[in-house]
Amino acid sequence: MEYVYAALILHETGEELNEDNLTAVLESAGADVEESRVKALVAALEDVDIEEAVEEAAAVPAGGASGGSAGGDETEDDSEEETEETEAEEEEEDEDDGDDGGEGLGELFG
């Protein structure tokens, strides 16, 4: 997890996310740095809009997304959220179609 935190620190401070900067942040925090993990994370985040990813993560309720409102009455906001969730799930399924043998960043940085 410290690798992801280091990437977030670099993003927040406006520094370039590259192997040298990520390694420097990790070393300054006293972490044992594995070069392969650094390279993998930098490559994985190359085309990611970190600001957008953070905003999306912040928008998810603490208990996770639920499938409907507690009262049973669906408001316009609930309908929009369900549409966005459905679209996000479809995008994830499309991305998962390519079998690269990996389980994503969770497997690398578990």
WOHU-V776253 format. One record per pair of residues at least 24 apart in sequence whose ideal C-beta (glycine too) atoms are under 8 Angstrom apart, sorted by sequence separation. I is the first residue (numbers start at 0). GAP is how many residues later the second one is. If there is no record, write none. Layout:
I_GAP ; I_GAP
This chain:
1_24 ; 17_24 ; 5_25 ; 16_25 ; 1_27 ; 16_28 ; 1_29 ; 16_33 ; 2_34 ; 6_34 ; 2_35 ; 3_37 ; 2_38 ; 6_38 ; 10_39 ; 10_40 ; 7_42 ; 6_43 ; 7_46 ; 43_61 ; 40_64 ; 43_64 ; 40_67 ; 39_68 ; 40_68 ; 36_71 ; 36_72 ; 3_101 ; 3_105 ; 2_106 ; 0_108
